[in-house]
Amino acid sequence: MLLDASAGGSMKNKDANEVKELVEAMTQNEYRALKDKRAKNKVSTLEPYTQSALFANSKLMNVHMETLIKHLTTTKLAHAQVQ
């Protein structure tokens, strides 16, 4: 739902490159927000637990993004074959 809202509609209407650009932009925004928050709290380094959690979330997001791109690609191919 968050991706659909960020895309201004359904992700089904986006091609793989548009999806990738959107997710990368969202990731950069999240990174900047974390960086700004850290600067405000004057924390010089992330705690090891936080680093591990961010790394795990990043890996999970990559898996989800690859799955979404595969789905969009196969859906468009199947749709093109039907027509």
N, CA, C and O atoms as a DFTB+ gen file, in Angstrom:
332 C
 N C O
     1  1       0.819      -1.187       0.000
     2  2       0.000       0.000       0.000
     3  2       0.868       1.257       0.000
     4  3       0.537       2.257      -0.638
     5  1       1.988       1.187       0.731
     6  2       2.880       2.345       0.779
     7  2       3.487       2.606      -0.593
     8  3       3.609       3.758      -1.010
     9  1       3.869       1.546      -1.293
    10  2       4.433       1.709      -2.637
    11  2       3.384       2.262      -3.598
    12  3       3.678       3.154      -4.395
    13  1       2.172       1.738      -3.525
    14  2       1.104       2.246      -4.389
    15  2       0.856       3.732      -4.130
    16  3       0.717       4.520      -5.066
    17  1       0.802       4.101      -2.858
    18  2       0.576       5.500      -2.505
    19  2       1.720       6.381      -2.996
    20  3       1.491       7.483      -3.495
    21  1       2.937       5.898      -2.856
    22  2       4.094       6.667      -3.301
    23  2       4.144       6.790      -4.815
    24  3       4.657       7.771      -5.354
    25  1       3.607       5.787      -5.495
    26  2       3.615       5.788      -6.955
    27  2       2.481       6.640      -7.517
    28  3       2.440       6.897      -8.720
    29  1       1.576       7.071      -6.674
    30  2       0.448       7.856      -7.148
    31  2      -0.615       6.999      -7.806
    32  3      -1.408       7.487      -8.611
    33  1      -0.628       5.737      -7.467
    34  2      -1.595       4.796      -8.028
    35  2      -1.061       3.388      -7.895
    36  3      -0.149       3.141      -7.106
    37  1      -1.605       2.482      -8.641
    38  2      -1.207       1.083      -8.557
    39  2       0.181       0.858      -9.142
    40  3       0.533       1.434     -10.171
    41  1       0.962       0.017      -8.479
    42  2       2.290      -0.345      -8.980
    43  2       2.171      -1.166     -10.263
    44  3       3.128      -1.252     -11.033
    45  1       1.015      -1.763     -10.496
    46  2       0.820      -2.561     -11.696
    47  2       0.943      -1.727     -12.965
    48  3       1.199      -2.260     -14.045
    49  1       0.759      -0.409     -12.828
    50  2       0.844       0.478     -13.987
    51  2       2.265       0.964     -14.248
    52  3       2.489       1.750     -15.168
    53  1       3.219       0.507     -13.455
    54  2       4.610       0.939     -13.581
    55  2       5.446      -0.184     -14.201
    56  3       5.165      -1.366     -14.000
    57  1       6.474       0.203     -14.954
    58  2       7.383      -0.824     -15.461
    59  2       8.487      -1.058     -14.423
    60  3       8.566      -0.352     -13.417
    61  1       9.319      -2.039     -14.676
    62  2      10.339      -2.441     -13.708
    63  2      11.289      -1.298     -13.358
    64  3      11.667      -1.147     -12.196
    65  1      11.676      -0.496     -14.338
    66  2      12.585       0.624     -14.066
    67  2      11.926       1.683     -13.184
    68  3      12.569       2.235     -12.291
    69  1      10.656       1.965     -13.429
    70  2       9.945       2.945     -12.610
    71  2       9.824       2.463     -11.168
    72  3       9.959       3.250     -10.231
    73  1       9.568       1.167     -10.996
    74  2       9.465       0.593      -9.655
    75  2      10.805       0.704      -8.942
    76  3      10.867       1.096      -7.777
    77  1      11.872       0.358      -9.645
    78  2      13.204       0.415      -9.045
    79  2      13.548       1.848      -8.640
    80  3      14.062       2.070      -7.544
    81  1      13.275       2.813      -9.499
    82  2      13.556       4.218      -9.189
    83  2      12.746       4.682      -7.980
    84  3      13.264       5.400      -7.125
    85  1      11.493       4.279      -7.906
    86  2      10.647       4.662      -6.792
    87  2      11.175       4.107      -5.479
    88  3      11.267       4.831      -4.488
    89  1      11.524       2.817      -5.468
    90  2      12.032       2.191      -4.241
    91  2      13.365       2.813      -3.847
    92  3      13.612       3.040      -2.663
    93  1      14.226       3.093      -4.820
    94  2      15.500       3.730      -4.504
    95  2      15.290       5.128      -3.917
    96  3      15.990       5.521      -2.983
    97  1      14.340       5.869      -4.454
    98  2      14.043       7.209      -3.923
    99  2      13.511       7.114      -2.498
   100  3      13.883       7.906      -1.633
   101  1      12.642       6.143      -2.262
   102  2      12.103       5.957      -0.916
   103  2      13.209       5.575       0.060
   104  3      13.225       6.041       1.199
   105  1      14.128       4.731      -0.386
   106  2      15.244       4.311       0.458
   107  2      16.133       5.498       0.793
   108  3      16.558       5.652       1.938
   109  1      16.417       6.336      -0.196
   110  2      17.238       7.517       0.043
   111  2      16.556       8.470       1.021
   112  3      17.212       9.045       1.888
   113  1      15.244       8.637       0.884
   114  2      14.511       9.495       1.808
   115  2      14.587       8.959       3.229
   116  3      14.770       9.727       4.173
   117  1      14.449       7.649       3.390
   118  2      14.533       7.031       4.709
   119  2      15.936       7.194       5.284
   120  3      16.106       7.477       6.470
   121  1      16.940       7.011       4.423
   122  2      18.331       7.169       4.853
   123  2      18.576       8.596       5.339
   124  3      19.190       8.807       6.385
   125  1      18.092       9.568       4.576
   126  2      18.269      10.972       4.974
   127  2      17.560      11.274       6.292
   128  3      18.085      11.999       7.137
   129  1      16.365      10.711       6.459
   130  2      15.622      10.932       7.699
   131  2      16.381      10.352       8.889
   132  3      16.468      10.986       9.941
   133  1      16.930       9.152       8.725
   134  2      17.717       8.545       9.798
   135  2      18.968       9.369      10.086
   136  3      19.341       9.569      11.242
   137  1      19.600       9.836       9.033
   138  2      20.809      10.638       9.188
   139  2      20.498      11.943       9.923
   140  3      21.237      12.350      10.820
   141  1      19.404      12.592       9.538
   142  2      19.003      13.831      10.204
   143  2      18.670      13.585      11.673
   144  3      19.047      14.370      12.543
   145  1      17.970      12.503      11.937
   146  2      17.604      12.166      13.313
   147  2      18.850      11.919      14.151
   148  3      18.945      12.367      15.294
   149  1      19.803      11.201      13.568
   150  2      21.060      10.931      14.269
   151  2      21.794      12.221      14.566
   152  3      22.335      12.391      15.659
   153  1      21.819      13.139      13.601
   154  2      22.510      14.412      13.792
   155  2      21.837      15.218      14.904
   156  3      22.523      15.850      15.708
   157  1      20.524      15.204      14.957
   158  2      19.807      15.930      15.999
   159  2      20.081      15.347      17.378
   160  3      20.162      16.082      18.363
   161  1      20.222      14.038      17.449
   162  2      20.492      13.373      18.717
   163  2      21.974      13.352      19.066
   164  3      22.368      12.879      20.133
   165  1      22.789      13.872      18.151
   166  2      24.237      13.924      18.317
   167  2      24.835      12.544      18.616
   168  3      25.709      12.395      19.470
   169  1      24.342      11.555      17.894
   170  2      24.874      10.201      18.010
   171  2      25.913      10.045      16.915
   172  3      25.619      10.253      15.739
   173  1      27.127       9.679      17.299
   174  2      28.194       9.605      16.307
   175  2      28.196       8.289      15.537
   176  3      28.577       8.261      14.367
   177  1      27.782       7.210      16.171
   178  2      27.735       5.921      15.479
   179  2      26.456       5.191      15.866
   180  3      25.890       5.416      16.936
   181  1      26.019       4.323      14.982
   182  2      24.859       3.500      15.283
   183  2      25.273       2.359      16.212
   184  3      26.388       1.845      16.133
   185  1      24.366       1.984      17.078
   186  2      24.636       0.839      17.925
   187  2      24.683      -0.407      17.048
   188  3      24.017      -0.460      16.015
   189  1      25.473      -1.422      17.453
   190  2      25.565      -2.649      16.629
   191  2      24.204      -3.265      16.320
   192  3      23.993      -3.749      15.208
   193  1      23.277      -3.258      17.276
   194  2      21.951      -3.823      17.029
   195  2      21.240      -3.057      15.920
   196  3      20.610      -3.658      15.049
   197  1      21.338      -1.756      15.953
   198  2      20.695      -0.921      14.940
   199  2      21.306      -1.172      13.574
   200  3      20.588      -1.244      12.576
   201  1      22.626      -1.306      13.519
   202  2      23.290      -1.599      12.253
   203  2      22.809      -2.934      11.699
   204  3      22.531      -3.050      10.505
   205  1      22.709      -3.938      12.561
   206  2      22.242      -5.258      12.120
   207  2      20.803      -5.193      11.621
   208  3      20.457      -5.800      10.607
   209  1      19.975      -4.456      12.340
   210  2      18.576      -4.333      11.936
   211  2      18.455      -3.627      10.592
   212  3      17.673      -4.050       9.741
   213  1      19.213      -2.565      10.392
   214  2      19.184      -1.855       9.110
   215  2      19.670      -2.746       7.975
   216  3      19.096      -2.740       6.887
   217  1      20.717      -3.506       8.226
   218  2      21.246      -4.406       7.208
   219  2      20.208      -5.472       6.849
   220  3      19.994      -5.764       5.673
   221  1      19.567      -6.049       7.864
   222  2      18.545      -7.078       7.626
   223  2      17.367      -6.490       6.858
   224  3      16.850      -7.125       5.939
   225  1      16.940      -5.290       7.224
   226  2      15.833      -4.636       6.508
   227  2      16.209      -4.330       5.068
   228  3      15.380      -4.453       4.166
   229  1      17.446      -3.934       4.850
   230  2      17.914      -3.650       3.495
   231  2      17.886      -4.909       2.641
   232  3      17.427      -4.886       1.499
   233  1      18.380      -6.005       3.201
   234  2      18.368      -7.269       2.457
   235  2      16.937      -7.706       2.148
   236  3      16.642      -8.155       1.040
   237  1      16.061      -7.573       3.127
   238  2      14.665      -7.958       2.930
   239  2      14.007      -7.088       1.861
   240  3      13.251      -7.587       1.028
   241  1      14.296      -5.790       1.888
   242  2      13.736      -4.889       0.877
   243  2      14.230      -5.274      -0.518
   244  3      13.464      -5.225      -1.480
   245  1      15.503      -5.654      -0.636
   246  2      16.039      -6.079      -1.926
   247  2      15.321      -7.318      -2.439
   248  3      15.010      -7.411      -3.627
   249  1      15.057      -8.275      -1.543
   250  2      14.352      -9.493      -1.940
   251  2      12.943      -9.141      -2.411
   252  3      12.482      -9.646      -3.434
   253  1      12.265      -8.278      -1.665
   254  2      10.916      -7.877      -2.054
   255  2      10.926      -7.125      -3.383
   256  3      10.047      -7.331      -4.219
   257  1      11.897      -6.271      -3.575
   258  2      11.972      -5.509      -4.819
   259  2      12.223      -6.445      -6.004
   260  3      11.605      -6.286      -7.056
   261  1      13.122      -7.415      -5.843
   262  2      13.380      -8.371      -6.926
   263  2      12.119      -9.168      -7.248
   264  3      11.809      -9.401      -8.417
   265  1      11.395      -9.584      -6.214
   266  2      10.157     -10.333      -6.415
   267  2       9.127      -9.479      -7.141
   268  3       8.456      -9.959      -8.055
   269  1       8.997      -8.225      -6.746
   270  2       8.058      -7.321      -7.388
   271  2       8.413      -7.091      -8.852
   272  3       7.535      -7.096      -9.714
   273  1       9.687      -6.893      -9.132
   274  2      10.125      -6.677     -10.513
   275  2       9.859      -7.920     -11.364
   276  3       9.406      -7.809     -12.503
   277  1      10.140      -9.109     -10.808
   278  2       9.853     -10.353     -11.534
   279  2       8.362     -10.475     -11.813
   280  3       7.953     -10.855     -12.910
   281  1       7.553     -10.149     -10.804
   282  2       6.102     -10.232     -10.971
   283  2       5.624      -9.267     -12.056
   284  3       4.834      -9.638     -12.924
   285  1       6.104      -8.042     -11.998
   286  2       5.696      -7.052     -13.001
   287  2       6.142      -7.466     -14.392
   288  3       5.395      -7.309     -15.358
   289  1       7.349      -7.991     -14.501
   290  2       7.874      -8.415     -15.795
   291  2       7.062      -9.575     -16.355
   292  3       6.678      -9.550     -17.525
   293  1       6.795     -10.598     -15.532
   294  2       6.040     -11.755     -16.024
   295  2       4.592     -11.387     -16.296
   296  3       3.989     -11.921     -17.227
   297  1       4.022     -10.493     -15.509
   298  2       2.643     -10.058     -15.734
   299  2       2.534      -9.321     -17.067
   300  3       1.601      -9.557     -17.835
   301  1       3.486      -8.428     -17.341
   302  2       3.444      -7.690     -18.609
   303  2       3.678      -8.620     -19.791
   304  3       3.051      -8.461     -20.839
   305  1       4.599      -9.615     -19.626
   306  2       4.829     -10.567     -20.702
   307  2       3.577     -11.409     -20.957
   308  3       3.199     -11.624     -22.109
   309  1       2.941     -11.882     -19.900
   310  2       1.729     -12.685     -20.046
   311  2       0.619     -11.842     -20.672
   312  3      -0.133     -12.321     -21.521
   313  1       0.528     -10.607     -20.252
   314  2      -0.500      -9.710     -20.815
   315  2      -0.235      -9.453     -22.297
   316  3      -1.174      -9.403     -23.092
   317  1       1.026      -9.291     -22.674
   318  2       1.382      -9.036     -24.077
   319  2       1.099     -10.264     -24.931
   320  3       0.697     -10.133     -26.087
   321  1       1.307     -11.467     -24.371
   322  2       1.063     -12.702     -25.122
   323  2      -0.431     -12.942     -25.346
   324  3      -0.828     -13.526     -26.354
   325  1      -1.242     -12.493     -24.413
   326  2      -2.684     -12.675     -24.532
   327  2      -3.244     -11.805     -25.636
   328  3      -4.162     -12.206     -26.351
   329  1      -2.683     -10.603     -25.775
   330  2      -3.195      -9.669     -26.785
   331  2      -2.747     -10.061     -28.114
   332  3      -3.076      -9.397     -29.097
